[in-house]
Amino acid sequence: PAGGKGEKLLMWFRADLRLHDHPALKYVEQHGSAVLPLFTFDPRQFGKTSFGFAKTGRYRAEFLIEAVDQLRKRLRDIGSDLIIREGKPEEVIVNLCVPQQSILAHSSCRAD
């Protein structure tokens, strides 16, 4: 299993930007692993639907930017930080990881 003592885990935040009751962070706490938090702004979220409508409107985009900023502030308050990148997560994550590094992602239900 991922997350042995002293191992660094890349923690990919997707839609669940809470800290206080985040299941993956609880896992990290229980296993004594170091975590490198990551959020990616995926350009596919900001494209158009097959009907030509914006996938993410202006207000939703503003909300997301503010939520990511708040997550970064909360992480900094506890002595961590948030790596923020723009790009397809599957490419960003591969570029950030070193061989044999574990990736910890918590899945939450989403329509997309």
C-alpha positions as CSV (number, residue, x, y, z in Angstrom):
1,P,0.0,0.0,0.0
2,A,1.1,3.6,-0.6
3,G,2.2,5.8,2.2
4,G,4.8,4.1,4.3
5,K,6.6,6.1,7.0
6,G,8.9,8.7,5.4
7,E,7.4,8.2,1.9
8,K,6.3,11.3,0.0
9,L,2.9,11.1,-1.5
10,L,1.6,13.3,-4.2
11,M,-1.9,14.3,-3.1
12,W,-4.0,15.3,-6.1
13,F,-6.9,17.5,-5.1
14,R,-9.7,17.4,-7.7
15,A,-13.2,18.6,-6.6
16,D,-12.9,17.9,-2.8
17,L,-10.9,20.9,-1.5
18,R,-11.7,20.4,2.2
19,L,-9.0,19.7,4.7
20,H,-10.9,19.1,8.0
21,D,-12.5,15.8,7.0
22,H,-10.7,14.7,3.8
23,P,-10.5,10.9,3.6
24,A,-7.2,10.8,1.8
25,L,-5.6,13.2,4.2
26,K,-6.8,11.0,7.1
27,Y,-5.0,8.1,5.4
28,V,-1.8,10.1,5.2
29,E,-2.1,11.1,8.9
30,Q,-2.5,7.4,9.9
31,H,0.4,6.2,7.9
32,G,2.9,9.0,8.8
33,S,3.6,9.9,5.2
34,A,4.7,13.3,3.9
35,V,2.3,14.8,1.4
36,L,2.9,17.1,-1.6
37,P,-0.5,18.6,-2.3
38,L,-1.4,19.3,-6.0
39,F,-4.2,21.0,-7.8
40,T,-4.4,21.2,-11.6
41,F,-6.6,23.5,-13.6
42,D,-7.5,21.2,-16.5
43,P,-8.1,23.1,-19.7
44,R,-10.8,20.6,-20.6
45,Q,-13.0,21.9,-17.8
46,F,-13.0,25.3,-19.4
47,G,-13.8,24.2,-23.0
48,K,-17.1,23.9,-24.7
49,T,-19.7,21.1,-24.6
50,S,-20.7,19.3,-27.8
51,F,-23.6,21.8,-28.0
52,G,-21.3,24.8,-27.9
53,F,-21.9,25.9,-24.3
54,A,-19.2,26.7,-21.9
55,K,-18.4,23.8,-19.5
56,T,-17.5,26.3,-16.8
57,G,-19.1,29.7,-16.6
58,R,-17.6,32.9,-15.3
59,Y,-19.0,32.6,-11.8
60,R,-18.0,28.9,-11.4
61,A,-14.5,29.7,-12.6
62,E,-14.2,32.6,-10.1
63,F,-15.5,30.3,-7.3
64,L,-13.0,27.6,-8.2
65,I,-10.1,30.1,-8.3
66,E,-11.1,31.4,-4.8
67,A,-11.5,27.9,-3.4
68,V,-8.1,26.8,-4.6
69,D,-6.6,30.0,-3.2
70,Q,-8.3,29.3,0.2
71,L,-7.0,25.7,0.1
72,R,-3.5,27.0,-0.5
73,K,-3.8,29.4,2.5
74,R,-5.1,26.7,4.8
75,L,-2.3,24.4,3.8
76,R,0.3,27.2,4.4
77,D,-1.3,27.8,7.8
78,I,-0.4,24.2,8.8
79,G,3.1,24.4,7.4
80,S,2.5,22.9,3.9
81,D,1.7,24.4,0.5
82,L,-0.2,23.7,-2.6
83,I,1.4,23.0,-6.0
84,I,-0.8,24.6,-8.6
85,R,-0.4,23.8,-12.3
86,E,-2.4,24.3,-15.5
87,G,-2.6,21.3,-17.8
88,K,-4.0,17.9,-18.2
89,P,-3.6,16.2,-14.8
90,E,-2.4,12.9,-16.4
91,E,0.5,14.9,-17.9
92,V,1.2,17.2,-15.0
93,I,1.3,14.4,-12.5
94,V,3.7,12.3,-14.6
95,N,6.0,15.3,-14.9
96,L,6.0,16.0,-11.2
97,C,6.6,12.4,-10.0
98,V,9.8,10.7,-9.6
99,P,10.1,7.0,-10.3
100,Q,8.4,4.8,-7.7
101,Q,6.6,7.8,-6.1
102,S,3.1,7.0,-4.9
103,I,0.1,9.1,-5.9
104,L,-2.8,9.5,-3.6
105,A,-6.1,10.6,-5.1
106,H,-9.5,10.6,-3.5
107,S,-12.4,10.1,-5.8
108,S,-15.6,11.9,-5.3
109,C,-18.7,11.7,-7.4
110,R,-18.9,14.2,-10.3
111,A,-20.9,14.5,-13.4
112,D,-17.9,14.8,-15.7
